[in-house]
């Protein structure tokens, strides 16, 4: 660059260099490490209290196949967040400018290398369990890419595919233990509806960037009012499995969690219909995330006596 006032050539400013620590934090932000930690905790608690309630704590925690399944899940979900971040980078500049700046510390080239590496390792971990597990994670990887690349840009496919992909990691554990009880399907229905509510709130929260990037989400296509009607309908549908879970004596003290959910959703709907800013939708979105996190921790309340007995029988 030539400075016409001084007739001198100005050197371009060197790109800022970040330490490995900041790059690690950036990558952790990209793969949403906190979400992965919650999923891993949920998988272990579901395996202990729902899928294999008759086994001792040691049999579950030190089960090598379960360990490999969870490692495969970690790798594949982390890679999914990377590819999703790759396709959403322009949209995130509008919707999440601060997070986008943190995520950009690691270059897209490095992210893609890590993406392919994690996918490969994830399939290998699956193969250590069985060829069926490897096939499951291979298909899961493809579906995440298809969602990030194409499906999320359209109203219904984006909503359903995001919710299904979020719940699929639990099916790996579900299939492994071959536990087909009615209570498991009821829990799955509850979680599926809650995840759909979360996705719609995310779309309301990110509507500005979606419009700019031509993402045909439900709020963009049908408007905020229709989206609120749909969320209200989903809340009512969610109360159906909640009602059945209230009637199950097998859930033990976890019934109090579902009582709490019923109360929170009434308050949630009141605030939903008053919401009209991004900040409002962020608060509602965080409320749903809190419901999910508390729900994960509440799995330990299914049978509190089992916790002591299992610790003693480790």
N, C-alpha and C positions, 0 to 999 in steps of 0.2 A: 504494500500500500504506500502511495506517495503523498506526502504532506505538501500541498501546493503552496502553503504559506512559507514553508522553510526549505522546500526543495529536497527534503530528505525522505528516505525510504523507511517506513515504520514496520517493524517486525510484528507479526501477529502474536497475540498473547498466548503463551503456552497453556495447554489444557491442564486444569488443576488435577494434581495427583492425590489419590486417596490411599490411606494405609489399608493393610489387609483386614484390620478390625472393622473399618467402616464399610469395606466391600462385603464382609461377612454379614454385617447388620443389614446392608442393602439387599443381599440375597435372601436373608431371613424375612425381610419385608415382602419380597417378591413371592416367596413360597408360602407366606402367611404361616409361619411356624406355630403361632398360637392356635390356629385352627387345626393344624395337624396334631398338636399335642392333645387337644380336646377329642379328636377322632380316635387317637390311640387309646386314650383313657376310656372312651366309650366302648371300644372294641373289647378291651380287657374286662371291664365291668359287665358288659353284656355276656361275655363268655363265662364269667364266674357265676352271675346271678340269674341269667335267663337261659342260655344255651346248654349249660352243663351244671345244673344246681346240685347234682348228686356227687360230683367229683370234689376232691379236696383242693384247697388253695394251691398247694404245691404242684398238684397234677396239672392245673390250668396254667399257672404262671411259668412253670419250667417245661411246658410242652413245646418241643422244638418246632413242630409243624406250625403251631399257632404263632410262635415267634417269627418264623419265616413269612407267614401270611401277613403279619402286621408290618414287618420290614418292607415287604413288597408294596403294601398299601401306602406306606410313608413315601417310598420312592415315586410311585405312580401319581399320587395326589400332588406331591411337590412339583413333579414335571408338568402336571396339568395346570397348576397355577402359573408356571413359567410360560407355557404356550398361550395361556389366556392373557397374561400380562403383555406378551409380544403383540397379539392382535388388538389389544385394547389400549396400547400406549398413547395413541392420539386422543382417544376419548378421555383417558385418565388425566391428560393435561388440563382438561376443562373441569372434570368432575372432582378430581383429587390432585390438585396441583402440588401440595406438599409431599404426599406419598409418591407421586410421580417423579419428583426431583430426587427423592431418596432412592427409588428403584433404578433411576438412570445412572447411578454411580457405577454399577456393573454394566458393561456394554451388551448390546443385543447379541453380538457374536458369541460372547462368553456364555450368555444365558442359553443360547441354542445348543451349544456344546454340552452344557450341563443337562439340558433337557433330554438329549439323546442318550447321554450316559445313564441318567436316572431311569429312563425307560428300559434300557438294556439290563441294568442291575435288578430292577423290579421284576422283570420276566424271569431272570435267573433265580431269584428268591422263590418265585412261584413254582418254577420247575423243580426246586429242591423239595417241594411238598408233593407235587404230582404234575403230570402233563396237563391235566384238566385245569389246575390252578394257573399254570403258565398260559393256557389258552384264555382263561377268564381275564387275566390281567392284560393280555395282548389285545383282546376285544375292548376292554375298558380304556386302554390307551388310545385306540382308534376312535372310540366314541367321544372321549374328551377333546381330541383334536377336531373332530367333526363339529362338535358343539362350538368350540372356540372360533373355528374358521367360518362356519356357515349357519348352524341352527340357531344360535343365540340372537341372530339379527332379525328373526321373525317371531311374531307374537306368541302363538300357542306352542310351537316347537321349542322356542327358547325357554318358556316357562316349565313345560313338562320335562324336557331333557335335563335342565339344570337340577330339578328336584330329584329326578331318577338317578342322575350321576352322583348326587350327594349321599343317597341312601345305599348305593351299590356296594361300598366297602363292607357294610354289615352283612350283605348276602354271601360274601366270601366266607365269613365266620359261620353264618347260618347253614350254608351248604356243607361246610367241613364237619360240623357237629350233627347234621341231619336231624335237627330238632324241629319238628313241624307242628308244634302246639298252637292252639288257637290264640293264646295270649301273645305269642310272638307276632302273629299277623295283625293283631289289634294294636300293639305297640308300633308296628311298622306303618299302619294306616295313620295313626296319630302323628308320627314323625313326618310322614310324607306331606300331610296337609300343612303342618307348621313350616316345612321347608318351602312349600309353594307360597305361603304368606310372606316369608322372608324374601323370596325372589321378587315378588311384586313390589315390596317396599324398596328393595334395591333399585328397581326400575324407576319408581317414583323419585327416589333420591338422585338418580343419575339421568334424569330426563333431558337436561340441557345438553349434555355431551352426546346422548343417544340421537337427539334431533340433528345435531351438527354432523355426526358420522353416519346418518341415515340408517340407524338401527330401528327396525319396525317393532319395537316392544309394545306391550299392551297399552301402557300410558301414552306413548307417542301416537299409536294408531287409533285408539278409542277414547282417549282423554282420561283425566284424573278422576272425574266423577264415576265413570264406568269402572275404573280400577278399584275405587273404594267399595263399590257395590260387590265386585268380585271378591275382594278381601273379606268383606262382611259375610258373604256366602261361605267362603272357606272356613272362617271362624266357626260358623254354625255347623259345618260338616265336621270340623275338628272335635266339636263337643259330642258327636256321636260315639267315636271310640273312647272318649273320656268317660262318657256315661257307662259304657260297658266295662271299662277298667275299674270304675268305682265299685262295680258289682263283683269283681274278681277277688276272692279272699286270698288268692295266691300272691297278690302284689304287696301284701303286708302293709307296712307303714308308708309305702310309696303312694297310697291313696291320698295322703295329705298333700302331696305334690300336685296331684290332679285336682284336688279341691282348690288349691292355690291358683292353678291354671284357669279354672272356671272363673274365679274372681278377677284375675288379671285381665282376662279377655273381655270382660264386661267393661272395665275401665279403659282398656285398649281401644275398643270400638268408639267410645265417647271421644277420645282424643284423636282417633283416626279421622272422624268427620269434621273435627275442628282444624285439622292440619292443613296448611296451605303453603308452607315454606320448606326448603331443603332441610333446615335445622329440625323442623317438626318430624320429618320422615326419618332423619338420622336417629332421633330419640326413639321412635317407634321401632325402627330396625334393631337398635341396641336392646330394646325390651324383648324382642323375639329371640335374639341371640342369648340373652340372659335366661330366658325360659328353657332354651336348649341346654345350656351349661348346667343349670340347676337340675334339669331332668337327667342329665348324665350322672351327676353326683347322687341323685336320688335313687339310682339303681341299687345302691348299697342298702336302701331301706326296705327292699323286698322281703328280706328275712334277716333282721339284725342278729338273731341268735346264730345264724350260719357264719357270720364274720368271726365270732369268737371260736366256734367249733372248728372252723377251717384253719384258723391260725394255730390252734392247738394240734391240728393234724397235718401241718405242713410237712 
